Amino acid sequence: MPGLRFNSIAAFNRFMDDKKIKKPEPVKNTVSLNFTIPANRMNETEKRYENQVLRPLFFTKDIIYYEFEGVTFNLAGKEKKKNGCEYTPDFFIIKPTGIEIHEIKGAHKWEDSVIKYKWARDRWPWFTWKMVEWKDNDFSEVRI
């Protein structure tokens, strides 16, 4: 049945009924007890950074493109996920002057994230790397 196209849900349902194909069961709502932040979901500090810093720069054309968790660096070497040592910075940013990587931190800076940030920064020095901290109601760059 490759290439079949239907112009309405009713046409799809008639086709399914004619062929006596069992329709998929609807997915039931489930409750998840996972308290970690899912991938590609910003925390409040990252949302604030996007709204207060990145979007204004995008609209003034100082930023060509940006993406949240848009790139992942394999820190261990060329073998993909050989030892699971990867680093995904918060924002991948393309500017007219080059590519920037921004890591956004709130009140806590976890030691492993700082180590991975430094490791990636040293391994790929041709990007501009910035660690930015939200402190005293303002964003400021952290030198590490």
CYANA upper distance limits for C-alpha pairs under 8 A (distance plus 0.5 A):
  6 PHE  CA     11 ALA  CA      6.50
  6 PHE  CA     12 PHE  CA      6.33
  7 ASN  CA     11 ALA  CA      7.24
  8 SER  CA     12 PHE  CA      7.02
  9 ILE  CA     13 ASN  CA      6.66
 10 ALA  CA     14 ARG  CA      6.67
 11 ALA  CA     15 PHE  CA      6.72
 12 PHE  CA     16 MET  CA      6.71
 13 ASN  CA     17 ASP  CA      6.61
 14 ARG  CA     18 ASP  CA      6.55
 15 PHE  CA     19 LYS  CA      6.71
 16 MET  CA     20 LYS  CA      6.43
 16 MET  CA     21 ILE  CA      5.73
 16 MET  CA     22 LYS  CA      7.82
 16 MET  CA     23 LYS  CA      7.68
 17 ASP  CA     21 ILE  CA      7.03
 37 ILE  CA     41 ARG  CA      7.20
 37 ILE  CA     43 ASN  CA      8.45
 40 ASN  CA     68 PHE  CA      7.34
 40 ASN  CA     69 GLU  CA      6.82
 42 MET  CA     46 GLU  CA      6.08
 42 MET  CA     47 LYS  CA      6.48
 42 MET  CA     68 PHE  CA      8.31
 43 ASN  CA     47 LYS  CA      6.78
 44 GLU  CA     48 ARG  CA      6.62
 45 THR  CA     49 TYR  CA      6.71
 45 THR  CA    104 ILE  CA      7.87
 45 THR  CA    105 LYS  CA      7.83
 45 THR  CA    106 GLY  CA      6.69
 45 THR  CA    134 TRP  CA      7.63
 46 GLU  CA     50 GLU  CA      6.71
 46 GLU  CA     90 ASP  CA      8.11
 46 GLU  CA    104 ILE  CA      6.84
 47 LYS  CA     51 ASN  CA      6.67
 48 ARG  CA     52 GLN  CA      6.36
 48 ARG  CA     53 VAL  CA      8.49
 49 TYR  CA     53 VAL  CA      5.86
 49 TYR  CA     54 LEU  CA      7.18
 49 TYR  CA    104 ILE  CA      8.21
 49 TYR  CA    139 PHE  CA      8.20
 50 GLU  CA     54 LEU  CA      5.28
 50 GLU  CA     55 ARG  CA      6.44
 51 ASN  CA     55 ARG  CA      6.01
 51 ASN  CA     56 PRO  CA      7.97
 52 GLN  CA     56 PRO  CA      7.35
 53 VAL  CA     57 LEU  CA      7.02
 54 LEU  CA     58 PHE  CA      6.58
 54 LEU  CA     63 ILE  CA      8.14
 54 LEU  CA     66 TYR  CA      8.39
 55 ARG  CA     59 PHE  CA      6.70
 56 PRO  CA     60 THR  CA      6.78
 57 LEU  CA     61 LYS  CA      6.67
 57 LEU  CA     62 ASP  CA      5.55
 57 LEU  CA     63 ILE  CA      6.10
 58 PHE  CA     62 ASP  CA      6.32
 58 PHE  CA     63 ILE  CA      5.10
 58 PHE  CA     64 ILE  CA      6.88
 58 PHE  CA     65 TYR  CA      7.70
 59 PHE  CA     63 ILE  CA      8.35
 62 ASP  CA     95 LYS  CA      6.83
 62 ASP  CA     96 PRO  CA      7.63
 63 ILE  CA     93 ILE  CA      7.61
 63 ILE  CA     94 ILE  CA      6.60
 63 ILE  CA     95 LYS  CA      5.08
 63 ILE  CA     96 PRO  CA      7.46
 64 ILE  CA     93 ILE  CA      8.29
 64 ILE  CA     94 ILE  CA      6.05
 64 ILE  CA     95 LYS  CA      5.81
 64 ILE  CA     96 PRO  CA      7.23
 65 TYR  CA     93 ILE  CA      6.38
 65 TYR  CA     94 ILE  CA      5.61
 65 TYR  CA     95 LYS  CA      7.58
 66 TYR  CA     70 GLY  CA      8.45
 66 TYR  CA     91 PHE  CA      7.20
 66 TYR  CA     92 PHE  CA      6.03
 66 TYR  CA     93 ILE  CA      4.77
 66 TYR  CA     94 ILE  CA      6.63
 67 GLU  CA     91 PHE  CA      6.17
 67 GLU  CA     92 PHE  CA      5.84
 67 GLU  CA     93 ILE  CA      7.11
 68 PHE  CA     90 ASP  CA      6.11
 68 PHE  CA     91 PHE  CA      5.14
 68 PHE  CA     92 PHE  CA      7.01
 69 GLU  CA     88 THR  CA      6.49
 69 GLU  CA     89 PRO  CA      6.32
 69 GLU  CA     90 ASP  CA      5.39
 69 GLU  CA     91 PHE  CA      5.98
 69 GLU  CA     92 PHE  CA      7.21
 70 GLY  CA     88 THR  CA      8.36
 70 GLY  CA     89 PRO  CA      8.41
 70 GLY  CA     90 ASP  CA      8.29
 70 GLY  CA     91 PHE  CA      7.04
 70 GLY  CA     92 PHE  CA      5.97
 71 VAL  CA     88 THR  CA      6.64
 71 VAL  CA     89 PRO  CA      7.64
 71 VAL  CA     92 PHE  CA      7.03
 72 THR  CA     86 GLU  CA      7.19
 72 THR  CA     87 TYR  CA      6.16
 72 THR  CA     88 THR  CA      4.90
 72 THR  CA     89 PRO  CA      7.60
 73 PHE  CA     86 GLU  CA      6.10
 73 PHE  CA     87 TYR  CA      5.64
 73 PHE  CA     88 THR  CA      6.77
 73 PHE  CA    120 ALA  CA      7.55
 74 ASN  CA     78 LYS  CA      7.75
 74 ASN  CA     80 LYS  CA      7.45
 74 ASN  CA     81 LYS  CA      7.75
 74 ASN  CA     85 CYS  CA      6.94
 74 ASN  CA     86 GLU  CA      5.13
 74 ASN  CA     87 TYR  CA      7.10
 75 LEU  CA     85 CYS  CA      6.22
 75 LEU  CA     86 GLU  CA      5.90
 75 LEU  CA     87 TYR  CA      7.41
 75 LEU  CA    116 LYS  CA      8.33
 75 LEU  CA    119 TRP  CA      7.79
 75 LEU  CA    120 ALA  CA      7.10
 76 ALA  CA     82 LYS  CA      8.10
 76 ALA  CA     83 ASN  CA      7.59
 76 ALA  CA     84 GLY  CA      8.49
 76 ALA  CA     85 CYS  CA      6.42
 76 ALA  CA     86 GLU  CA      7.96
 81 LYS  CA     85 CYS  CA      7.36
 81 LYS  CA     86 GLU  CA      8.00
 86 GLU  CA    116 LYS  CA      8.33
 87 TYR  CA    113 SER  CA      8.45
 87 TYR  CA    116 LYS  CA      6.57
 87 TYR  CA    117 TYR  CA      7.71
 87 TYR  CA    120 ALA  CA      7.88
 89 PRO  CA    101 ILE  CA      7.22
 89 PRO  CA    102 HIS  CA      6.95
 89 PRO  CA    103 GLU  CA      5.90
 89 PRO  CA    117 TYR  CA      8.22
 90 ASP  CA    101 ILE  CA      8.25
 90 ASP  CA    102 HIS  CA      6.54
 90 ASP  CA    103 GLU  CA      5.56
 90 ASP  CA    104 ILE  CA      6.86
 91 PHE  CA    101 ILE  CA      6.41
 91 PHE  CA    102 HIS  CA      5.58
 91 PHE  CA    103 GLU  CA      7.10
 92 PHE  CA     99 ILE  CA      8.00
 92 PHE  CA    100 GLU  CA      6.77
 92 PHE  CA    101 ILE  CA      5.55
 92 PHE  CA    102 HIS  CA      7.17
 93 ILE  CA     99 ILE  CA      6.24
 93 ILE  CA    100 GLU  CA      5.52
 93 ILE  CA    101 ILE  CA      6.66
 93 ILE  CA    102 HIS  CA      8.15
 94 ILE  CA     98 GLY  CA      6.56
 94 ILE  CA     99 ILE  CA      5.12
 94 ILE  CA    100 GLU  CA      6.81
 95 LYS  CA     99 ILE  CA      6.47
 95 LYS  CA    100 GLU  CA      7.89
 98 GLY  CA    127 PHE  CA      7.87
 98 GLY  CA    128 THR  CA      8.24
 99 ILE  CA    127 PHE  CA      6.05
 99 ILE  CA    128 THR  CA      6.85
100 GLU  CA    127 PHE  CA      6.13
100 GLU  CA    128 THR  CA      5.07
100 GLU  CA    129 TRP  CA      6.33
100 GLU  CA    130 LYS  CA      7.99
101 ILE  CA    127 PHE  CA      7.39
101 ILE  CA    128 THR  CA      6.67
101 ILE  CA    129 TRP  CA      5.43
101 ILE  CA    130 LYS  CA      6.71
102 HIS  CA    129 TRP  CA      6.63
102 HIS  CA    130 LYS  CA      5.35
102 HIS  CA    131 MET  CA      6.27
102 HIS  CA    132 VAL  CA      7.51
103 GLU  CA    117 TYR  CA      8.39
103 GLU  CA    130 LYS  CA      6.79
103 GLU  CA    131 MET  CA      5.18
103 GLU  CA    132 VAL  CA      6.58
104 ILE  CA    131 MET  CA      6.47
104 ILE  CA    132 VAL  CA      5.40
104 ILE  CA    133 GLU  CA      6.41
104 ILE  CA    134 TRP  CA      8.24
105 LYS  CA    109 LYS  CA      6.73
105 LYS  CA    131 MET  CA      7.84
105 LYS  CA    132 VAL  CA      6.57
105 LYS  CA    133 GLU  CA      5.18
105 LYS  CA    134 TRP  CA      6.85
106 GLY  CA    133 GLU  CA      6.21
106 GLY  CA    134 TRP  CA      5.57
106 GLY  CA    135 LYS  CA      7.63
107 ALA  CA    133 GLU  CA      8.35
107 ALA  CA    134 TRP  CA      7.61
107 ALA  CA    135 LYS  CA      7.68
109 LYS  CA    113 SER  CA      7.75
109 LYS  CA    114 VAL  CA      7.48
110 TRP  CA    114 VAL  CA      6.99
111 GLU  CA    115 ILE  CA      6.70
112 ASP  CA    116 LYS  CA      6.63
113 SER  CA    117 TYR  CA      6.52
114 VAL  CA    118 LYS  CA      6.71
115 ILE  CA    119 TRP  CA      6.60
116 LYS  CA    120 ALA  CA      6.58
117 TYR  CA    121 ARG  CA      6.54
118 LYS  CA    122 ASP  CA      6.58
118 LYS  CA    144 ILE  CA      8.37
119 TRP  CA    123 ARG  CA      6.64
120 ALA  CA    124 TRP  CA      6.48
121 ARG  CA    125 PRO  CA      6.19
121 ARG  CA    127 PHE  CA      8.27
121 ARG  CA    129 TRP  CA      6.90
130 LYS  CA    141 GLU  CA      7.10
130 LYS  CA    142 VAL  CA      7.97
131 MET  CA    141 GLU  CA      6.28
131 MET  CA    142 VAL  CA      5.95
131 MET  CA    143 ARG  CA      7.83
132 VAL  CA    139 PHE  CA      6.84
132 VAL  CA    140 SER  CA      6.01
132 VAL  CA    141 GLU  CA      4.86
132 VAL  CA    142 VAL  CA      6.11
133 GLU  CA    139 PHE  CA      5.98
133 GLU  CA    140 SER  CA      5.96
133 GLU  CA    141 GLU  CA      6.72
133 GLU  CA    142 VAL  CA      6.93
134 TRP  CA    138 ASP  CA      6.06
134 TRP  CA    139 PHE  CA      5.06
134 TRP  CA    140 SER  CA      7.16
135 LYS  CA    139 PHE  CA      6.85
135 LYS  CA    140 SER  CA      7.97
